[in-house]
Amino acid sequence: MLHSDRFAVGASVAGRLTGPPTTPESNAPRPDLYGGSKVFEQDNDLHWRLEHLPPPPVSVLLADGSAGGRAEAAERFRGLVKPPMRAETFLKPAAPATLKEWRPMVPHVLEWLSARLRGE
């Protein structure tokens, strides 16, 4: 989304759409990943970008497990997308926890990406 002039498609497999969460067990504050810069933080907040900036001309695939908050975040993200941007979700039942459990998604992600790549 930041460099739509160079990247027309992207896929996220079990990725985060926001910064690291505060863990309820530790009550630790969320780390400052942006050096105190609100502008840098907003540039890297995908939901903020969709709500406040013109949508870029990119296609995005969000692949994740269907259980838990990340699937809800993926659906929220998809709901914020407006043309010319496009977004799709591919949700695997449950919530895979290991690379071995995610491996079956790779062919689907690669097929999705290759169908949307355009040559120059």
Secondary structure by P-SEA (a helix, b strand, c coil): cccccccccccccccccccccccccccccccccccccaaaaaaacaaaaaaccccccbbbbbbbbcccaaaaaaaaaaaaccccbbbbbbbcccccccccccccaaaaaaaaaaaccccc
